[in-house]
Amino acid sequence: MSAPTPQATAVVRTFAQRLSSTRRGARLARLLAVERLQAWQVSPAVTERAEQVVAELAANAALHGRVQGRDFQVALTLDEATGTVRCSVTDARGEQLPVIPTALDAANESGRGLLLVSALADRWGTDPYPPSGKTVWAEMSPRSC
């Protein structure tokens, strides 16, 4: 009898952390994301893009998605088979969906974060997070670096 050929199993790594909806929480989200991606040995090019994406999404959660007394959550997923990283940030303000500005006002200091996310990510979007929140996510793969 012949032994069955072993199948390679797809490994998906995950990380999630709740953080305070503050600037400090947003900064910590970025630092934790970098530490986790480096520990997973994600390529530096993908890690750099993911770092900026997490920084922007976490800052938006702390600024625009904040509800007094509610945290936001940062989550990372690595599909080792493809090297694709998914960054997501969940906040408590589901009624405020992110919108990429059509025109930038030079005098306005905000509104550029989602333009960066759109430029750095292969794809991004939002999902409802019941009962009243939302998750903003972005995916980056090494093939697009």
C-alpha positions in Angstrom: 0.0 0.0 0.0 1.2 3.5 -0.7 0.9 6.2 2.0 -1.1 9.2 1.1 0.8 12.2 0.0 0.8 14.8 2.8 -1.1 18.0 1.9 0.4 21.4 2.8 -2.0 23.2 5.0 -2.6 26.9 4.6 -1.6 28.8 7.7 -3.5 32.0 8.5 -2.1 34.0 11.4 -4.2 36.5 13.3 -3.7 39.2 15.9 -6.3 41.5 17.5 -6.1 44.1 20.3 -8.6 46.5 21.8 -7.2 50.0 22.4 -8.4 53.3 23.9 -10.0 55.6 21.3 -7.2 58.2 21.8 -4.2 59.4 20.0 -2.1 57.3 22.3 -4.2 54.2 21.4 -3.8 55.0 17.7 0.0 55.3 18.1 0.1 52.0 20.0 -1.9 50.3 17.3 0.8 51.2 14.7 3.6 50.0 17.0 1.8 46.7 17.8 1.1 46.1 14.1 4.8 46.6 13.2 6.0 44.3 16.0 3.5 41.6 15.0 4.3 41.7 11.3 8.0 41.6 12.0 7.5 38.6 14.3 5.6 36.9 11.5 8.5 37.7 9.1 6.4 39.7 6.7 8.4 41.3 3.9 9.6 44.8 4.8 7.8 46.3 1.8 4.4 44.9 3.0 5.2 45.8 6.6 5.9 49.4 5.7 2.7 49.8 3.8 0.7 48.1 6.5 2.3 50.3 9.2 1.0 53.4 7.4 -2.4 51.9 6.7 -2.9 51.0 10.4 -1.7 54.4 11.5 -4.3 56.1 9.3 -7.2 53.8 10.1 -6.4 53.9 13.8 -6.2 57.7 13.8 -9.5 57.9 12.0 -11.1 55.5 14.6 -9.7 57.7 17.5 -10.8 61.0 15.8 -14.0 60.2 13.8 -15.1 56.9 15.2 -14.8 57.7 18.8 -17.7 57.1 21.3 -17.0 58.1 24.9 -16.2 55.0 26.9 -15.8 52.7 23.8 -12.5 51.3 22.5 -11.5 50.5 19.0 -10.0 47.3 17.8 -7.0 46.7 15.5 -6.7 43.3 13.8 -4.2 41.8 11.5 -4.4 38.6 9.4 -1.6 37.1 7.4 -2.3 34.4 4.8 1.0 32.7 4.6 0.2 31.0 1.4 -0.1 34.3 -0.5 1.7 36.6 1.8 -1.3 38.9 1.9 -1.8 41.0 5.0 -5.3 42.3 6.0 -5.4 45.2 8.4 -8.7 46.1 10.0 -9.9 48.7 12.5 -13.3 48.5 14.2 -14.9 51.4 15.9 -18.2 52.2 17.4 -19.5 54.8 14.9 -21.2 52.8 12.1 -23.2 55.7 10.9 -20.0 57.6 9.9 -18.6 55.7 6.9 -15.3 56.7 5.5 -15.3 58.8 2.3 -12.3 59.6 0.1 -12.5 63.4 -0.6 -13.0 64.3 -4.2 -11.0 67.5 -3.9 -8.5 68.5 -1.2 -8.6 71.8 0.4 -5.0 73.0 1.0 -6.2 74.8 4.2 -7.8 71.7 5.7 -5.3 69.6 7.6 -7.5 66.5 7.5 -9.0 64.3 4.8 -5.8 62.9 3.3 -5.6 59.6 5.3 -8.0 57.6 3.2 -6.2 58.8 0.0 -3.1 57.3 1.5 -4.9 54.1 2.4 -6.3 53.9 -1.1 -2.9 54.4 -2.6 -1.1 51.9 -0.3 -3.6 49.1 -0.3 -4.5 46.7 -3.1 -8.1 46.9 -2.0 -9.9 48.4 1.0 -13.5 48.7 2.2 -15.9 48.8 5.1 -18.1 46.2 6.8 -20.9 46.8 9.3 -20.1 45.7 12.9 -23.4 45.2 14.7 -25.0 46.6 16.6 -23.7 50.1 15.8 -20.1 50.0 14.6 -18.0 49.5 11.5 -14.8 47.8 10.4 -12.6 49.5 7.9 -10.1 47.1 6.3 -7.3 47.1 3.8 -5.3 44.3 2.1 -1.8 44.4 0.9 0.0 41.6 -1.0 3.7 41.3 -1.8 3.1 41.0 -5.5 1.9 44.6 -5.7 5.0 46.1 -4.0 
